[in-house]
Amino acid sequence: MIDTLKLASGHKMPMLGLGTWMLTGRQCEESVKAAIEYGYTHIDTAELYGNHREVGKAIKGHDRSKLFITSKLWRTDLTYRDALKACDRSLKELGTDYIDLYLIHWPNDKLPIKDTMRAFKYLIDEEKVRSVGLSNFDETRINDAMKFSKVPLSTNQVEFHPHLYQRKLLQYCNKRGISMTAYCPLARGEVLHDPVVRDIAEKNGKVPAQVCLRWLVQHGIVVIPKSTNPDHIKSNMDIFDWKLTDQEMTRIDGIGTYERQVNPAFKDIPLIGPIPKPIFSRIPNFVKRRYTKNGKFFSDG
């Protein structure tokens, strides 16, 4: 059984979900189907991923009320009208009447957050979205969003793992009733080789991935590991019927490595630089046409 977290909106969010970044085509559809078959109900996607249609096919025929779908609004669509259009586009592609959690994918300082918050309020009032939130926002930008939001901001999805323990951001969000969701919770496999993680895994009879995910969940953080391997998808569920000791939590907290896997190139600069070729080649053509020019993402629509 997967634990749930009550969001500021009042809705419940499963603490384990399947991440789908870089999953497209049949591989995406089959991975989502496998996850649901094993008992996942939370699927994380985004318009930028270009896999809404595949996710929609995978969830078709399942009881929608038992699923939790997260999607994200790209940073060029943060004006009021663009946000509404983008949401309608996502709903159509997913083949669903509502999105459980709708996030701003990345901040964009060139577009007024006030407009996006107004759009989020409208989407909730129209029951197209049930909860809203942020992704890749630091404390200053979270505060700016909160100033203009007329509805609760339910989560902030960021890169978070034992090699990127963002303690201050976690504390900041917790004090404001904003849950945290961790993408790249295994640091793309890098933390699986960490000696502290491996030692704790061996002592608990677990694999390193389960220790990393348990550490996050025990900090109250939702996790969305990506996998196309059915065995890994199933193994990642085995994190809710056991606990790390306080000493083990402290050991992982104190690893001291601070390395990002996802470089937020536009955290302080409004424009994003060229996308690495391996990633750019995987983005579907219709998404490239919508958002890019010469391999660069537009910053302001």
N, C-alpha and C positions, 0 to 999 in steps of 0.2 A: 504494500500500500504506500502510495506517494503522499507525503505530508503536504499540507496547504498552508498558505500565509494569507491572512486577512489584510487586504489593501486599504488605503485611506479612503477609497471610494466605497468601501463596504463589501466589495466582491472578493471572492477567494481565488487565489492564484496557486497552482501546483508549484512546489519548490524544485521540481525537476522537469525540464522540457528538452525537446530536441532542437538543437540549433541547425539551421539549414544554409548558412553562408557558404557559397561556392558549390552548392548542390543544385544541379539542374537536370532537366530531362528525366529519363526513366530512372536514373540513379536516385534522384530526389524523391520521386513518387514511391519507389520501392522502399526507401529508407523510412519515409513517413508511415507507410503502411505497416512496416515491421514494428516500428515504435508503438503504434496504436495497438497492434496485435498483442504486444508484450504488456501493455497497460499504461503507456503514456497517454496523457490527455492534453498536454501543453506542447504546442508547436510554435517555434519562433521563426518568423520570416520577415521580409521587407520588400518594398517595391524595387529597391536597387538590386536585390538578389536575382530578380527576373525569374522567380520560380513560383509565383502565386498560382499560376494555372496548374502546375504539378501538385502543389499542396492541396489545391481545391479538388483535384481528381482523387487524391489519396484519402481525403476526409469524406468524400461523397458516399452517402449511404449509412454513415455513422450518426448517432444521436448527437446533433449539434449542441444541445444543452449540456452534454457531458464533456465537450471539448473546450479548450482555452487557446485561442489563436492570438498571437501577438504579431503586429506588423508595424512598419515604421514609415514615416513621412520623410522624403529626402529633403535635404537642406536648401534646395533651390525652390521648393514649393511652400515656403513658410508664410506667404501672404494669405490673407483671408480667403480669397477666391481660389487660389491655387491649391490651398490645403483641402478645401471642400471637393474640388475636382479630383485631386489625387486620391482622396478617401473613396469616392464613388468608383474610381477606376480600380482600386484595390478590392473593393467589395465585389465588383463584377468579375474580376480575374479569379478571386478565391471562390466565387459561387456561394457566397454567404450573405445573410441579411445584416450581420453586425460583426464587428471586430471586438474581441474581449479587451485588448490592451493596445492602444495606438500611441506610438512614441515619435518624438522628433529625433531623427536618426543621428544627426550631428548639428551642433549650433551653427548659426550663420549671423555674424554681427552686422552684416550689411542689410539684413531684413528685420523689421521690427517684431520682436517677440510678442508684443501686445496683440498684433493681428492674429498670430497663430493661436494664442490663448483664447481669443474670441471665437475662432473657428472650432477649437476643441469644445468649447461650451455649447456651440450650436450642434455639433456632432453628437454630443451626449444627450442634449435635449431631444434630438430627432431619433434617438435610440439606434444610431448607426455605429456608435462606439460606446462601450460600457465603462472603461477606465482609460485615462490618459497619463502620459508621463514623458520622460526625457531619456536621452541616451548620449553618453560621452559629454556630459555637462560637468563643469567644475563648480565649486561653491559659489563663485561670483555670478555665474550664469544661471545657476539654480535659483539664487535669490532674485535675480531679475525676472525670471519666469513666474515665480511665486507672487511677485508684486502685482502682476496683471491677470493671474489666473482666478477665475470665478468658480472653478471646480478643483477638487483635490488632485495634486500631482502624485500619482501612485507609486512610481518607481523611477530609478535612474539606472539604466543599463550601461555598464562600463566593463572594460577589461579588468579582471580581478582574479588572482591566483596566488599561490604561495611565493612566487617570485615577483609579485606586484601587490603587496599588501597595502592597500590604500586606507590605512587606519583613520586618518583625519577625515577623509571624504565619507567613510562609513559612519563615523560618529556624527558628522554634520547632518547627513541624511536621516539617521535614526532620531535625532533630536527634533526633526521637522516632520516626522511621520512618513517619510519617503522610504520605501523599501529599496533594496539594492538587488540588481540582477547581474550575475557574472557571465560575460561571454569570454571565450578563450580560457575556461576555467582550468584547463590542463596546460596552458601556455604552449599550445600546439605540440605537446609531448615533451617539452623541455623539463618540466618539473618531475616527470616520471623517473628521471635519473638522479634526482636530488638525494644525497645520502640520508638526510634526516627523514624525508618522506619514505624512502625505501626501508629504513630501519623500523619505522613505526608500522608500516604495512606488514612486514614480516612478523612482528610481535603480535599483531592483531589477526593474522591469518587472512589478510586482505591484499588486493593488488594496489599499487601506488595510485592509480586513478581514483579508486574508491576512497582512499585516505584524503586526497585533495578535495574531492567533492564533499566528503563528510565535514572537512574543516570549514568549508564555505557555508554549508547548510547550518552547521553548529554556530556560526557567526550570524545566522539569520538571513543569509543571502541565497536567493534563488539561483539555480545553476542551469545552463543550457548547453551542455557539451554536444558537439557535432560528431556524428559517426555514421559510416555506411556499413559498418561491420555488425551484423545481427548479434554476435556474441558480446561485443562491446556495448551495444545499445542495451542489452539485457543486463549485463554486469553493472552498468552505471546506475541501475535501479536499486542495487543492494547497498544502500547508504542510510536507510531509515530505521533499521532495527538494532542498531548498535551505536555506541558513542566513543569519541576520543576522550581520554582523561584530561583533566585540567593541565597536567604537566605536558602531555602530548600537544595540546592546543598551543601552549606557550612555546614549545620547541619550534613548531611550524611558524608561529607568529614571528619568532626571532631569527628566522633564516637569514634575513638581511639583504637578500638579492632584490634589486629593483630594476627589472628589465621588461620593457613593453614588447609585445609581439606585433601590435598594431600601432604604427606610428601616426599620431594625430597631426598630420602635416599642417592642418589649417586651424589648430587650436588657438593660435594667436595671430595667424595670418588668414585673411578672408578667402584666399584662393588655395586650392589644393594643387599640388604639383602633379607631374606625370604619374600615372598608375603603373606599378610594376607590370611588365609584359605578361608574366604567368597569370596574374590576376585579371588583367584587362582582357586577355584572350578567353577567359571563362565567362565574362559578362555577356548575356544574350544580346544579340544585335539590336533588338527593339529598345532595350534599355540604353545601349550606347547611343543610338540615334536621338533618344529623348534628352539625354543629359550631358553628352560629351562633345568635345571638339578637339581634334588632334590628341586624343588620349587624355585630355584634362577635363575634369568636371567643372561645369559652370558654377560660379559662386553666387550669382544673383539673378537667376531665371532669365 
